[in-house]
């Protein structure tokens, strides 16, 4: 093989490799994008766990749709009473606490700040825009966890 053929082969191989890497980023996203997605997935998992734990502590298991106790006044109070020891109360990226508000005797609002929007065709209750988003949850009629 002549040096020209080697050079042509090297150029073509380099183009193919560059295209494959670029296509991989298009399909999967950049490492930075994937990192943001993982933080958002953790935020959502945290909020679901918090909501599930609060529902478990206030809904009467013997009589569905009935409260056995009042909603916790704060997120710290909810965590202290939680059955699950792995209740995360803070954003995994920033360390800021999630926002928690009791809006009436059966409804809470949980808020977090998301890096990217979520627009899933399944489990649509948990879809959100980028930025701060709040979920209003009735503990006697909760969304799917």
Chimera marker file (.cmm) of the C-alpha trace (Angstrom):
<marker_set name="trace">
<marker id="1" x="0.000" y="0.000" z="0.000" r="1" g="1" b="0" radius="0.5"/>
<marker id="2" x="1.182" y="3.423" z="-0.823" r="1" g="1" b="0" radius="0.5"/>
<marker id="3" x="1.434" y="6.281" z="1.654" r="1" g="1" b="0" radius="0.5"/>
<marker id="4" x="-1.452" y="7.981" z="-0.147" r="1" g="1" b="0" radius="0.5"/>
<marker id="5" x="-3.774" y="5.062" z="0.500" r="1" g="1" b="0" radius="0.5"/>
<marker id="6" x="-2.715" y="5.000" z="4.158" r="1" g="1" b="0" radius="0.5"/>
<marker id="7" x="-3.447" y="8.712" z="4.455" r="1" g="1" b="0" radius="0.5"/>
<marker id="8" x="-6.837" y="8.345" z="2.765" r="1" g="1" b="0" radius="0.5"/>
<marker id="9" x="-7.716" y="5.423" z="5.001" r="1" g="1" b="0" radius="0.5"/>
<marker id="10" x="-6.712" y="7.422" z="8.105" r="1" g="1" b="0" radius="0.5"/>
<marker id="11" x="-8.884" y="10.361" z="7.043" r="1" g="1" b="0" radius="0.5"/>
<marker id="12" x="-11.896" y="8.146" z="6.327" r="1" g="1" b="0" radius="0.5"/>
<marker id="13" x="-11.440" y="6.240" z="9.599" r="1" g="1" b="0" radius="0.5"/>
<marker id="14" x="-11.183" y="9.516" z="11.529" r="1" g="1" b="0" radius="0.5"/>
<marker id="15" x="-14.367" y="10.816" z="9.925" r="1" g="1" b="0" radius="0.5"/>
<marker id="16" x="-16.215" y="7.592" z="10.741" r="1" g="1" b="0" radius="0.5"/>
<marker id="17" x="-15.052" y="7.687" z="14.371" r="1" g="1" b="0" radius="0.5"/>
<marker id="18" x="-15.977" y="11.369" z="14.728" r="1" g="1" b="0" radius="0.5"/>
<marker id="19" x="-19.407" y="10.676" z="13.235" r="1" g="1" b="0" radius="0.5"/>
<marker id="20" x="-19.940" y="7.716" z="15.603" r="1" g="1" b="0" radius="0.5"/>
<marker id="21" x="-19.021" y="9.831" z="18.643" r="1" g="1" b="0" radius="0.5"/>
<marker id="22" x="-21.273" y="12.689" z="17.504" r="1" g="1" b="0" radius="0.5"/>
<marker id="23" x="-24.145" y="10.277" z="16.846" r="1" g="1" b="0" radius="0.5"/>
<marker id="24" x="-23.659" y="8.780" z="20.318" r="1" g="1" b="0" radius="0.5"/>
<marker id="25" x="-24.060" y="12.242" z="21.856" r="1" g="1" b="0" radius="0.5"/>
<marker id="26" x="-27.213" y="12.789" z="19.802" r="1" g="1" b="0" radius="0.5"/>
<marker id="27" x="-28.726" y="9.498" z="20.964" r="1" g="1" b="0" radius="0.5"/>
<marker id="28" x="-27.657" y="9.514" z="24.605" r="1" g="1" b="0" radius="0.5"/>
<marker id="29" x="-26.762" y="13.124" z="25.316" r="1" g="1" b="0" radius="0.5"/>
<marker id="30" x="-23.573" y="14.576" z="26.594" r="1" g="1" b="0" radius="0.5"/>
<marker id="31" x="-22.161" y="13.484" z="29.951" r="1" g="1" b="0" radius="0.5"/>
<marker id="32" x="-23.180" y="16.868" z="31.394" r="1" g="1" b="0" radius="0.5"/>
<marker id="33" x="-26.759" y="16.448" z="30.135" r="1" g="1" b="0" radius="0.5"/>
<marker id="34" x="-26.936" y="12.923" z="31.509" r="1" g="1" b="0" radius="0.5"/>
<marker id="35" x="-25.664" y="14.186" z="34.881" r="1" g="1" b="0" radius="0.5"/>
<marker id="36" x="-28.496" y="16.764" z="35.012" r="1" g="1" b="0" radius="0.5"/>
<marker id="37" x="-31.017" y="14.067" z="34.110" r="1" g="1" b="0" radius="0.5"/>
<marker id="38" x="-29.766" y="11.864" z="36.952" r="1" g="1" b="0" radius="0.5"/>
<marker id="39" x="-30.161" y="14.731" z="39.437" r="1" g="1" b="0" radius="0.5"/>
<marker id="40" x="-33.718" y="15.307" z="38.200" r="1" g="1" b="0" radius="0.5"/>
<marker id="41" x="-34.492" y="11.586" z="38.489" r="1" g="1" b="0" radius="0.5"/>
<marker id="42" x="-33.217" y="11.641" z="42.083" r="1" g="1" b="0" radius="0.5"/>
<marker id="43" x="-35.288" y="14.747" z="42.893" r="1" g="1" b="0" radius="0.5"/>
<marker id="44" x="-38.404" y="13.045" z="41.590" r="1" g="1" b="0" radius="0.5"/>
<marker id="45" x="-37.623" y="9.834" z="43.490" r="1" g="1" b="0" radius="0.5"/>
<marker id="46" x="-37.132" y="11.880" z="46.669" r="1" g="1" b="0" radius="0.5"/>
<marker id="47" x="-40.469" y="13.688" z="46.261" r="1" g="1" b="0" radius="0.5"/>
<marker id="48" x="-42.289" y="10.415" z="45.577" r="1" g="1" b="0" radius="0.5"/>
<marker id="49" x="-40.771" y="8.855" z="48.690" r="1" g="1" b="0" radius="0.5"/>
<marker id="50" x="-41.696" y="11.859" z="50.824" r="1" g="1" b="0" radius="0.5"/>
<marker id="51" x="-45.290" y="11.793" z="49.543" r="1" g="1" b="0" radius="0.5"/>
<marker id="52" x="-45.604" y="8.036" z="50.055" r="1" g="1" b="0" radius="0.5"/>
<marker id="53" x="-44.210" y="8.254" z="53.597" r="1" g="1" b="0" radius="0.5"/>
<marker id="54" x="-46.556" y="11.077" z="54.556" r="1" g="1" b="0" radius="0.5"/>
<marker id="55" x="-49.523" y="9.207" z="53.147" r="1" g="1" b="0" radius="0.5"/>
<marker id="56" x="-48.510" y="6.128" z="55.116" r="1" g="1" b="0" radius="0.5"/>
<marker id="57" x="-48.306" y="8.033" z="58.389" r="1" g="1" b="0" radius="0.5"/>
<marker id="58" x="-51.636" y="9.875" z="58.126" r="1" g="1" b="0" radius="0.5"/>
<marker id="59" x="-54.042" y="7.568" z="56.258" r="1" g="1" b="0" radius="0.5"/>
<marker id="60" x="-55.901" y="4.996" z="58.334" r="1" g="1" b="0" radius="0.5"/>
<marker id="61" x="-54.923" y="1.579" z="56.907" r="1" g="1" b="0" radius="0.5"/>
<marker id="62" x="-58.124" y="0.003" z="58.210" r="1" g="1" b="0" radius="0.5"/>
<marker id="63" x="-60.390" y="2.586" z="56.622" r="1" g="1" b="0" radius="0.5"/>
<marker id="64" x="-59.166" y="3.878" z="53.259" r="1" g="1" b="0" radius="0.5"/>
<marker id="65" x="-59.947" y="7.527" z="52.653" r="1" g="1" b="0" radius="0.5"/>
<marker id="66" x="-59.847" y="8.395" z="56.354" r="1" g="1" b="0" radius="0.5"/>
<marker id="67" x="-57.171" y="10.252" z="58.240" r="1" g="1" b="0" radius="0.5"/>
<marker id="68" x="-55.739" y="8.696" z="61.390" r="1" g="1" b="0" radius="0.5"/>
<marker id="69" x="-53.670" y="11.766" z="62.195" r="1" g="1" b="0" radius="0.5"/>
<marker id="70" x="-52.792" y="15.263" z="61.081" r="1" g="1" b="0" radius="0.5"/>
<marker id="71" x="-50.319" y="16.003" z="58.328" r="1" g="1" b="0" radius="0.5"/>
<marker id="72" x="-46.806" y="16.818" z="59.548" r="1" g="1" b="0" radius="0.5"/>
<marker id="73" x="-46.293" y="20.574" z="59.821" r="1" g="1" b="0" radius="0.5"/>
<marker id="74" x="-42.750" y="20.453" z="58.440" r="1" g="1" b="0" radius="0.5"/>
<marker id="75" x="-40.648" y="18.215" z="56.273" r="1" g="1" b="0" radius="0.5"/>
<marker id="76" x="-38.329" y="17.559" z="59.222" r="1" g="1" b="0" radius="0.5"/>
<marker id="77" x="-41.304" y="16.350" z="61.265" r="1" g="1" b="0" radius="0.5"/>
<marker id="78" x="-42.327" y="14.067" z="58.398" r="1" g="1" b="0" radius="0.5"/>
<marker id="79" x="-38.812" y="12.629" z="58.151" r="1" g="1" b="0" radius="0.5"/>
<marker id="80" x="-38.659" y="12.017" z="61.900" r="1" g="1" b="0" radius="0.5"/>
<marker id="81" x="-41.875" y="9.961" z="61.739" r="1" g="1" b="0" radius="0.5"/>
<marker id="82" x="-41.052" y="8.190" z="58.461" r="1" g="1" b="0" radius="0.5"/>
<marker id="83" x="-40.799" y="4.414" z="58.306" r="1" g="1" b="0" radius="0.5"/>
<marker id="84" x="-38.209" y="4.655" z="55.539" r="1" g="1" b="0" radius="0.5"/>
<marker id="85" x="-34.830" y="5.706" z="56.909" r="1" g="1" b="0" radius="0.5"/>
<marker id="86" x="-33.756" y="6.853" z="53.455" r="1" g="1" b="0" radius="0.5"/>
<marker id="87" x="-36.013" y="9.869" z="53.127" r="1" g="1" b="0" radius="0.5"/>
<marker id="88" x="-33.946" y="12.594" z="51.491" r="1" g="1" b="0" radius="0.5"/>
<marker id="89" x="-35.091" y="16.115" z="52.329" r="1" g="1" b="0" radius="0.5"/>
<marker id="90" x="-32.511" y="18.011" z="50.286" r="1" g="1" b="0" radius="0.5"/>
<marker id="91" x="-31.756" y="18.519" z="46.622" r="1" g="1" b="0" radius="0.5"/>
<marker id="92" x="-28.960" y="16.102" z="45.624" r="1" g="1" b="0" radius="0.5"/>
<marker id="93" x="-27.121" y="18.750" z="43.601" r="1" g="1" b="0" radius="0.5"/>
<marker id="94" x="-27.540" y="21.984" z="45.559" r="1" g="1" b="0" radius="0.5"/>
<marker id="95" x="-28.226" y="20.726" z="49.076" r="1" g="1" b="0" radius="0.5"/>
<marker id="96" x="-31.220" y="23.075" z="49.340" r="1" g="1" b="0" radius="0.5"/>
<marker id="97" x="-34.206" y="21.611" z="51.211" r="1" g="1" b="0" radius="0.5"/>
<marker id="98" x="-37.256" y="20.645" z="49.206" r="1" g="1" b="0" radius="0.5"/>
<marker id="99" x="-40.230" y="22.937" z="49.779" r="1" g="1" b="0" radius="0.5"/>
<marker id="100" x="-43.144" y="21.457" z="51.711" r="1" g="1" b="0" radius="0.5"/>
<marker id="101" x="-46.433" y="23.181" z="52.460" r="1" g="1" b="0" radius="0.5"/>
<marker id="102" x="-49.605" y="21.880" z="54.053" r="1" g="1" b="0" radius="0.5"/>
<marker id="103" x="-52.447" y="23.445" z="52.050" r="1" g="1" b="0" radius="0.5"/>
<marker id="104" x="-55.381" y="21.859" z="53.927" r="1" g="1" b="0" radius="0.5"/>
<marker id="105" x="-56.056" y="18.869" z="56.172" r="1" g="1" b="0" radius="0.5"/>
<marker id="106" x="-55.483" y="16.313" z="53.370" r="1" g="1" b="0" radius="0.5"/>
<marker id="107" x="-53.316" y="18.134" z="50.831" r="1" g="1" b="0" radius="0.5"/>
<marker id="108" x="-49.643" y="18.964" z="50.677" r="1" g="1" b="0" radius="0.5"/>
<marker id="109" x="-47.467" y="20.716" z="48.153" r="1" g="1" b="0" radius="0.5"/>
<marker id="110" x="-43.958" y="19.442" z="47.421" r="1" g="1" b="0" radius="0.5"/>
<marker id="111" x="-41.606" y="21.596" z="45.341" r="1" g="1" b="0" radius="0.5"/>
<marker id="112" x="-38.186" y="21.155" z="43.783" r="1" g="1" b="0" radius="0.5"/>
<marker id="113" x="-36.106" y="22.924" z="41.160" r="1" g="1" b="0" radius="0.5"/>
<marker id="114" x="-35.519" y="20.757" z="38.090" r="1" g="1" b="0" radius="0.5"/>
<marker id="115" x="-32.752" y="21.208" z="35.531" r="1" g="1" b="0" radius="0.5"/>
<marker id="116" x="-34.689" y="19.802" z="32.583" r="1" g="1" b="0" radius="0.5"/>
<marker id="117" x="-38.353" y="19.344" z="31.714" r="1" g="1" b="0" radius="0.5"/>
<marker id="118" x="-40.034" y="15.934" z="31.979" r="1" g="1" b="0" radius="0.5"/>
<marker id="119" x="-42.798" y="15.094" z="29.514" r="1" g="1" b="0" radius="0.5"/>
<marker id="120" x="-43.476" y="11.402" z="29.825" r="1" g="1" b="0" radius="0.5"/>
<marker id="121" x="-46.458" y="9.656" z="28.232" r="1" g="1" b="0" radius="0.5"/>
<marker id="122" x="-46.787" y="7.437" z="31.301" r="1" g="1" b="0" radius="0.5"/>
<marker id="123" x="-46.919" y="8.579" z="34.895" r="1" g="1" b="0" radius="0.5"/>
<marker id="124" x="-47.932" y="12.062" z="33.692" r="1" g="1" b="0" radius="0.5"/>
<marker id="125" x="-48.685" y="13.402" z="37.171" r="1" g="1" b="0" radius="0.5"/>
<marker id="126" x="-44.942" y="13.662" z="37.787" r="1" g="1" b="0" radius="0.5"/>
<marker id="127" x="-44.197" y="15.605" z="34.583" r="1" g="1" b="0" radius="0.5"/>
<marker id="128" x="-42.655" y="19.018" z="35.201" r="1" g="1" b="0" radius="0.5"/>
<marker id="129" x="-41.084" y="21.979" z="33.490" r="1" g="1" b="0" radius="0.5"/>
<marker id="130" x="-37.498" y="23.069" z="33.968" r="1" g="1" b="0" radius="0.5"/>
<marker id="131" x="-37.061" y="25.316" z="36.995" r="1" g="1" b="0" radius="0.5"/>
<marker id="132" x="-39.121" y="25.324" z="40.158" r="1" g="1" b="0" radius="0.5"/>
<marker id="133" x="-42.144" y="23.059" z="40.020" r="1" g="1" b="0" radius="0.5"/>
<marker id="134" x="-44.642" y="22.139" z="42.736" r="1" g="1" b="0" radius="0.5"/>
<marker id="135" x="-46.792" y="19.021" z="42.977" r="1" g="1" b="0" radius="0.5"/>
<marker id="136" x="-50.092" y="19.228" z="44.864" r="1" g="1" b="0" radius="0.5"/>
<marker id="137" x="-50.816" y="15.881" z="46.483" r="1" g="1" b="0" radius="0.5"/>
<marker id="138" x="-53.980" y="14.799" z="48.264" r="1" g="1" b="0" radius="0.5"/>
<marker id="139" x="-52.801" y="12.088" z="50.659" r="1" g="1" b="0" radius="0.5"/>
<marker id="140" x="-56.215" y="10.392" z="50.578" r="1" g="1" b="0" radius="0.5"/>
<marker id="141" x="-56.161" y="10.265" z="46.770" r="1" g="1" b="0" radius="0.5"/>
<marker id="142" x="-52.448" y="10.147" z="45.916" r="1" g="1" b="0" radius="0.5"/>
<marker id="143" x="-50.899" y="9.995" z="42.460" r="1" g="1" b="0" radius="0.5"/>
<marker id="144" x="-49.174" y="6.801" z="41.351" r="1" g="1" b="0" radius="0.5"/>
<marker id="145" x="-45.784" y="6.463" z="43.006" r="1" g="1" b="0" radius="0.5"/>
<link id1="1" id2="2" r="1" g="1" b="0" radius="0.2"/>
<link id1="2" id2="3" r="1" g="1" b="0" radius="0.2"/>
<link id1="3" id2="4" r="1" g="1" b="0" radius="0.2"/>
<link id1="4" id2="5" r="1" g="1" b="0" radius="0.2"/>
<link id1="5" id2="6" r="1" g="1" b="0" radius="0.2"/>
<link id1="6" id2="7" r="1" g="1" b="0" radius="0.2"/>
<link id1="7" id2="8" r="1" g="1" b="0" radius="0.2"/>
<link id1="8" id2="9" r="1" g="1" b="0" radius="0.2"/>
<link id1="9" id2="10" r="1" g="1" b="0" radius="0.2"/>
<link id1="10" id2="11" r="1" g="1" b="0" radius="0.2"/>
<link id1="11" id2="12" r="1" g="1" b="0" radius="0.2"/>
<link id1="12" id2="13" r="1" g="1" b="0" radius="0.2"/>
<link id1="13" id2="14" r="1" g="1" b="0" radius="0.2"/>
<link id1="14" id2="15" r="1" g="1" b="0" radius="0.2"/>
<link id1="15" id2="16" r="1" g="1" b="0" radius="0.2"/>
<link id1="16" id2="17" r="1" g="1" b="0" radius="0.2"/>
<link id1="17" id2="18" r="1" g="1" b="0" radius="0.2"/>
<link id1="18" id2="19" r="1" g="1" b="0" radius="0.2"/>
<link id1="19" id2="20" r="1" g="1" b="0" radius="0.2"/>
<link id1="20" id2="21" r="1" g="1" b="0" radius="0.2"/>
<link id1="21" id2="22" r="1" g="1" b="0" radius="0.2"/>
<link id1="22" id2="23" r="1" g="1" b="0" radius="0.2"/>
<link id1="23" id2="24" r="1" g="1" b="0" radius="0.2"/>
<link id1="24" id2="25" r="1" g="1" b="0" radius="0.2"/>
<link id1="25" id2="26" r="1" g="1" b="0" radius="0.2"/>
<link id1="26" id2="27" r="1" g="1" b="0" radius="0.2"/>
<link id1="27" id2="28" r="1" g="1" b="0" radius="0.2"/>
<link id1="28" id2="29" r="1" g="1" b="0" radius="0.2"/>
<link id1="29" id2="30" r="1" g="1" b="0" radius="0.2"/>
<link id1="30" id2="31" r="1" g="1" b="0" radius="0.2"/>
<link id1="31" id2="32" r="1" g="1" b="0" radius="0.2"/>
<link id1="32" id2="33" r="1" g="1" b="0" radius="0.2"/>
<link id1="33" id2="34" r="1" g="1" b="0" radius="0.2"/>
<link id1="34" id2="35" r="1" g="1" b="0" radius="0.2"/>
<link id1="35" id2="36" r="1" g="1" b="0" radius="0.2"/>
<link id1="36" id2="37" r="1" g="1" b="0" radius="0.2"/>
<link id1="37" id2="38" r="1" g="1" b="0" radius="0.2"/>
<link id1="38" id2="39" r="1" g="1" b="0" radius="0.2"/>
<link id1="39" id2="40" r="1" g="1" b="0" radius="0.2"/>
<link id1="40" id2="41" r="1" g="1" b="0" radius="0.2"/>
<link id1="41" id2="42" r="1" g="1" b="0" radius="0.2"/>
<link id1="42" id2="43" r="1" g="1" b="0" radius="0.2"/>
<link id1="43" id2="44" r="1" g="1" b="0" radius="0.2"/>
<link id1="44" id2="45" r="1" g="1" b="0" radius="0.2"/>
<link id1="45" id2="46" r="1" g="1" b="0" radius="0.2"/>
<link id1="46" id2="47" r="1" g="1" b="0" radius="0.2"/>
<link id1="47" id2="48" r="1" g="1" b="0" radius="0.2"/>
<link id1="48" id2="49" r="1" g="1" b="0" radius="0.2"/>
<link id1="49" id2="50" r="1" g="1" b="0" radius="0.2"/>
<link id1="50" id2="51" r="1" g="1" b="0" radius="0.2"/>
<link id1="51" id2="52" r="1" g="1" b="0" radius="0.2"/>
<link id1="52" id2="53" r="1" g="1" b="0" radius="0.2"/>
<link id1="53" id2="54" r="1" g="1" b="0" radius="0.2"/>
<link id1="54" id2="55" r="1" g="1" b="0" radius="0.2"/>
<link id1="55" id2="56" r="1" g="1" b="0" radius="0.2"/>
<link id1="56" id2="57" r="1" g="1" b="0" radius="0.2"/>
<link id1="57" id2="58" r="1" g="1" b="0" radius="0.2"/>
<link id1="58" id2="59" r="1" g="1" b="0" radius="0.2"/>
<link id1="59" id2="60" r="1" g="1" b="0" radius="0.2"/>
<link id1="60" id2="61" r="1" g="1" b="0" radius="0.2"/>
<link id1="61" id2="62" r="1" g="1" b="0" radius="0.2"/>
<link id1="62" id2="63" r="1" g="1" b="0" radius="0.2"/>
<link id1="63" id2="64" r="1" g="1" b="0" radius="0.2"/>
<link id1="64" id2="65" r="1" g="1" b="0" radius="0.2"/>
<link id1="65" id2="66" r="1" g="1" b="0" radius="0.2"/>
<link id1="66" id2="67" r="1" g="1" b="0" radius="0.2"/>
<link id1="67" id2="68" r="1" g="1" b="0" radius="0.2"/>
<link id1="68" id2="69" r="1" g="1" b="0" radius="0.2"/>
<link id1="69" id2="70" r="1" g="1" b="0" radius="0.2"/>
<link id1="70" id2="71" r="1" g="1" b="0" radius="0.2"/>
<link id1="71" id2="72" r="1" g="1" b="0" radius="0.2"/>
<link id1="72" id2="73" r="1" g="1" b="0" radius="0.2"/>
<link id1="73" id2="74" r="1" g="1" b="0" radius="0.2"/>
<link id1="74" id2="75" r="1" g="1" b="0" radius="0.2"/>
<link id1="75" id2="76" r="1" g="1" b="0" radius="0.2"/>
<link id1="76" id2="77" r="1" g="1" b="0" radius="0.2"/>
<link id1="77" id2="78" r="1" g="1" b="0" radius="0.2"/>
<link id1="78" id2="79" r="1" g="1" b="0" radius="0.2"/>
<link id1="79" id2="80" r="1" g="1" b="0" radius="0.2"/>
<link id1="80" id2="81" r="1" g="1" b="0" radius="0.2"/>
<link id1="81" id2="82" r="1" g="1" b="0" radius="0.2"/>
<link id1="82" id2="83" r="1" g="1" b="0" radius="0.2"/>
<link id1="83" id2="84" r="1" g="1" b="0" radius="0.2"/>
<link id1="84" id2="85" r="1" g="1" b="0" radius="0.2"/>
<link id1="85" id2="86" r="1" g="1" b="0" radius="0.2"/>
<link id1="86" id2="87" r="1" g="1" b="0" radius="0.2"/>
<link id1="87" id2="88" r="1" g="1" b="0" radius="0.2"/>
<link id1="88" id2="89" r="1" g="1" b="0" radius="0.2"/>
<link id1="89" id2="90" r="1" g="1" b="0" radius="0.2"/>
<link id1="90" id2="91" r="1" g="1" b="0" radius="0.2"/>
<link id1="91" id2="92" r="1" g="1" b="0" radius="0.2"/>
<link id1="92" id2="93" r="1" g="1" b="0" radius="0.2"/>
<link id1="93" id2="94" r="1" g="1" b="0" radius="0.2"/>
<link id1="94" id2="95" r="1" g="1" b="0" radius="0.2"/>
<link id1="95" id2="96" r="1" g="1" b="0" radius="0.2"/>
<link id1="96" id2="97" r="1" g="1" b="0" radius="0.2"/>
<link id1="97" id2="98" r="1" g="1" b="0" radius="0.2"/>
<link id1="98" id2="99" r="1" g="1" b="0" radius="0.2"/>
<link id1="99" id2="100" r="1" g="1" b="0" radius="0.2"/>
<link id1="100" id2="101" r="1" g="1" b="0" radius="0.2"/>
<link id1="101" id2="102" r="1" g="1" b="0" radius="0.2"/>
<link id1="102" id2="103" r="1" g="1" b="0" radius="0.2"/>
<link id1="103" id2="104" r="1" g="1" b="0" radius="0.2"/>
<link id1="104" id2="105" r="1" g="1" b="0" radius="0.2"/>
<link id1="105" id2="106" r="1" g="1" b="0" radius="0.2"/>
<link id1="106" id2="107" r="1" g="1" b="0" radius="0.2"/>
<link id1="107" id2="108" r="1" g="1" b="0" radius="0.2"/>
<link id1="108" id2="109" r="1" g="1" b="0" radius="0.2"/>
<link id1="109" id2="110" r="1" g="1" b="0" radius="0.2"/>
<link id1="110" id2="111" r="1" g="1" b="0" radius="0.2"/>
<link id1="111" id2="112" r="1" g="1" b="0" radius="0.2"/>
<link id1="112" id2="113" r="1" g="1" b="0" radius="0.2"/>
<link id1="113" id2="114" r="1" g="1" b="0" radius="0.2"/>
<link id1="114" id2="115" r="1" g="1" b="0" radius="0.2"/>
<link id1="115" id2="116" r="1" g="1" b="0" radius="0.2"/>
<link id1="116" id2="117" r="1" g="1" b="0" radius="0.2"/>
<link id1="117" id2="118" r="1" g="1" b="0" radius="0.2"/>
<link id1="118" id2="119" r="1" g="1" b="0" radius="0.2"/>
<link id1="119" id2="120" r="1" g="1" b="0" radius="0.2"/>
<link id1="120" id2="121" r="1" g="1" b="0" radius="0.2"/>
<link id1="121" id2="122" r="1" g="1" b="0" radius="0.2"/>
<link id1="122" id2="123" r="1" g="1" b="0" radius="0.2"/>
<link id1="123" id2="124" r="1" g="1" b="0" radius="0.2"/>
<link id1="124" id2="125" r="1" g="1" b="0" radius="0.2"/>
<link id1="125" id2="126" r="1" g="1" b="0" radius="0.2"/>
<link id1="126" id2="127" r="1" g="1" b="0" radius="0.2"/>
<link id1="127" id2="128" r="1" g="1" b="0" radius="0.2"/>
<link id1="128" id2="129" r="1" g="1" b="0" radius="0.2"/>
<link id1="129" id2="130" r="1" g="1" b="0" radius="0.2"/>
<link id1="130" id2="131" r="1" g="1" b="0" radius="0.2"/>
<link id1="131" id2="132" r="1" g="1" b="0" radius="0.2"/>
<link id1="132" id2="133" r="1" g="1" b="0" radius="0.2"/>
<link id1="133" id2="134" r="1" g="1" b="0" radius="0.2"/>
<link id1="134" id2="135" r="1" g="1" b="0" radius="0.2"/>
<link id1="135" id2="136" r="1" g="1" b="0" radius="0.2"/>
<link id1="136" id2="137" r="1" g="1" b="0" radius="0.2"/>
<link id1="137" id2="138" r="1" g="1" b="0" radius="0.2"/>
<link id1="138" id2="139" r="1" g="1" b="0" radius="0.2"/>
<link id1="139" id2="140" r="1" g="1" b="0" radius="0.2"/>
<link id1="140" id2="141" r="1" g="1" b="0" radius="0.2"/>
<link id1="141" id2="142" r="1" g="1" b="0" radius="0.2"/>
<link id1="142" id2="143" r="1" g="1" b="0" radius="0.2"/>
<link id1="143" id2="144" r="1" g="1" b="0" radius="0.2"/>
<link id1="144" id2="145" r="1" g="1" b="0" radius="0.2"/>
</marker_set>
